C-alpha cells in the first residue's frame, strides 16, 4: 500500500481521496476548507494541517486544485517540503505550457511529475469511473497506474509532459459544444410542445446520443443546476482551449463561439452553477424567462 498526500478535497478531489483510502492506501488530505476532510477521515484517512504535514513520508503526492496559479502555489511548497524523488500526480486541469514548465522544474529538483487531468464530473469521481489522460514518462505512468485504476475506468498514457492537459483541453471543447447543442435542442423541442423526456430518451439511443446527453438531461429537464462542474471552471478551460489553439495556429470557430457563450453565462451570474446551466443562456437569447 502507498502513503499518499492528497491536496485539494473539492467536488472531485474529495471522492477520489476517499476511494484511495477505501482501497487500503494511507491518505493524508489537505484543503483550504478543513471541514472537507471529514469524509476522508471517516474512510480511514487523515486530515493534514499543512502541506508539510501532508507530504511528510508520502510516496505519492496528488494535487486537485482549480487553476494554473493554484497548482504553481501548491507545488512551490511541495518542492520545499517533500522528499526528493517523490512522484507527484497533478489531477488538476491547467494550461499545458504551465505543466511543461512545472515538469522541468520538478526534474531539476529531483521530483517526478505526471499531469493527469480527469473527465467525468462529480458523478464520475463518486463512482470511480473517471477518464484519466496522463502526460509524463512511461515509467512514472506505470508506477502510478494502480492508483489511477482505483479512481478511474479509462486510463490512458497520451504522451510526454503537457500531453494530458492538451487532451483535457480538447475534451472540454467537445463537452461544452455538446452541452450547448443539447440545451438548444431542448429549448427547440419545448417551443413545439413535445414530450421532452420522451424526445431526449429516443435521441439518446441514436447517433445524437452522448455521455453529455445522458448525464445532463436530468439537470436540464428539471432546471436543477447544482454544480457537478461549475461554469466558472469551464470558462477557465475554454480560455485554455482558445489560447492554445491560437498558439498552435489552429482555427476553432465553434470552440471560440462556445467560449463566448460560456463567458456570457458567467457574467450573467451563472458561474457557480453546473455547466448544464448553459441552457439558461439559450433561454435568454430566445427571449424567454430564465428558469
N, C-alpha and C positions, 0 to 999 in steps of 0.2 A: 504494500500500500504506500501511497505517496503523501508527503507533507505538502499541503497546498495553501498558499495565501491567495485569497480572492478579494480583490479591491474593486468595489462598486457593486452594491446589492440593490439595484433598482428593479424595474419591472422585469428585465431579462436576467440580470446577474443573480438576483435572489434565488429563483428556482434552479438555476444552473449550479450554484454553490450547494444548495440542498441536495440535488441529485448526486453530486460528488461525495457529500458526507454520507448519504444513504448507501452509496456503493462501498463504503468502508474506508474511504480516504480521510486523513486528518486535515480538516479545513479550518483555517482562521480567516474570518470575514471582517471586512472593514468598509464602512460607508460614512459619508458626512452626516447622515441621519442615523445615529446609533440604534434607534428602535428597529431599523430594518434588519438587524441581525437576529431578531427573535426567532424566526422560522429556522434559521441555520442552527442556532443553539438548541432548539427543540429536536433537531435531527442529529444532534451529537457534535456539532461544530462548536467553534469558539468565537466570541466577539472580541476582535482585537481593538486596541485603544489608539494605535498609531501605525503608520506604515512600517516603522522599525519593529514594532511588536508583531505585526502581521507576518513580515518576511523572515523573522528570526527562525533559522533552522528549516526554511522552506526549500523543497526540491524544485517546485514549480510555482511561479507567480502568475496568477491570472488577473487581467485587467478588463473591466467592462464599464467604461465611463462615456459621457455623451459625445465629446468632440476632440479635435486635434489638440487644442491647448490643454485640455484636461489630461489627456494621455501624456503630453510632454511634462506637465507638472508632476504627475504621479511617478513617471519614470526618472525624473531628476532625483527624487527622493529614493526610489528603489535602487538606482545605481550607487547611491551613497551608503545605503543600509544593508543591502542583500549581499550574500556571499558570492564571490566571483565564480563564474561557471554556471550559475543558476539559469534555468530555462524560463523565459518569460513568454506568456501567451497573451497577446492583445486581442480580445474578442470585440473591441470597440470598432465602430465604423468611422474611419477618418480619411484624410487625404493620402493618396498613395505616395506622393513625394515626401510627406512628413514621415510616413512609415519607413521609407528608404533611408532617410536621414537618421531616424532613431535606430534602425538596424545597424547602420555603420557605426554610430556612437556606441551601441551595445557591444559590438565586436571589438572595438578599440579598448573597451573597458573590461573585456573578458566575459561578457554575457552573451546569451543566445536569445534571439527574438523571433517569434513567429507572429505574423499578422493573420488572424483567424476570425474575421467578421462573420456574423451569422445571419440567417434569414429564417423566418417562420413566426416572428412576433411572439407575443406573450403566450399564446396557445402552444406554439412550438417549443418554447422554453419549458413550460409547465409539463408538457407531455414527452419531453426529451426526444423530440423528432426534428430538431433544427437541421437546416442545411448549413454546412460549415465549409467555407472556401479558404484554403490555407496557403499563405506565401511564406517562403523561407527555405532552409535546406531540407533535403530529403531525409537526412539523418535525424534532424530535430523533429520533423514531422512524424517519423516512425516512432520516436520516443514518446511523443505526446499522443499518439493515436488511441491508446487505451482510454485516456481522459476524454478525448473527443467523442469516442463511442458511447460514453456514459450520458452525454448531453445532446448528442445529435444522431440523426439517422443517415443523412447523406453527407459524407465527409470526403473531400477531395483535395489533394495537393495540386495547386494550379500553377505553381512556378516559384521563382525567387521572391525575395522580399518586395512587398508592394503589390504583388500579383493578386493576393487575396482581396486587398482593398479595391483594386481595379475591377475585379469581378463583382464585388459588392456594389460598386457604383453602377455597373450595368444592371444588376439585379434591381436596384432602386428605381432606375429609369423604367424598367419593364413593369414593376409593381405600380408605380404612380400612374403610368399610362393606362394600365388595366383598371385601376380603381376609378379613374376619370371616365373611362368608357362605360363601366358598369353603372356609375352614377348617372351618366347621360341617358343610358338605355332605360333605367328605372323611371326617371322623370318623364321620358318619352312615353313609356307604357302607361304611366299613371294618367297622362293627359288624354289617353284614349279609353280610360276606364277599364283597362284589362286587369284580370286577376293577377296581380304582380307576383304573388308567391308561386302560383302555378307556372307563370311565364318564366321566372328565374329557375325553377326546377327543370323545365324542359330545355332551356338554354344551357344549363349546366351539364346536360347529358350529351350535347352536341359539340361541334367544333368551337363554339363560343365558350365552352366550359373552361374553367381555370381554377387554380388554387385560390386566387383572389376572389372570384365569384363565390366559391363555396364558403370561404372563411368570413367574407364581409357582407354577404347578402342579408344575414340576420340583423346586423347593425343598421343597414340602410333601410330595410323594411320597417323596423321598429323605431328608427331615428334614435337609436341608443349609441352614443359615441364615447362611452367610457374608454380611455386610452389603452390600447394594446401596443400601439406605436404612434406616438404623438406627431401631429402635423409639424410642430417645431423641429423635430428631428428629421422628418422627411424634407423639410425646407433646407436644412443643413446639407443633407445628402444630395439634393438636386443641385445645390451650389457646387458640390464636388464634381458631379457629372458634367455640368456645363463648363466649368473651369478646365477640367482635364481634357474634355473634347476640344476646346479651343487651343490648348497647348499642343495637342496632337494634330491639329489641322483637320479635325473631323467635324462634319456638319451633322447636328442632331436637331432638326427643326421641330419634330414632335416633342422631344425632350425639353427644348427651350420653351415651348408653349406650356407644357405641363408644369415646368418650373415656375412660370409666371402665375399659373392657376393656384399652385401650392402657396406661393408668396401672397397672392390675393386672399386666400383663406386665412392665412396667418395675420395679415394686417386688419382683417375684419373680425379679429378676436377669437378665431378658432384654433389657435396654435396649440392649446393644451388638450384638444380633442383628438380622438383616433383619426388616422388618415382617411378612413372611410367617410369622414365628415366633409370631404371634397364634394359630396352630394349637396351640401348647403350652398356651395358656390354655384352649382348648376341651377339651384332654385333661385338664387339672387339674380343670375343672368337671365333667367326666364321670367323675371318679374313676379315671382311667387313669394308668398310669406315663407320665411325661413323656419324650418321645423326646429 
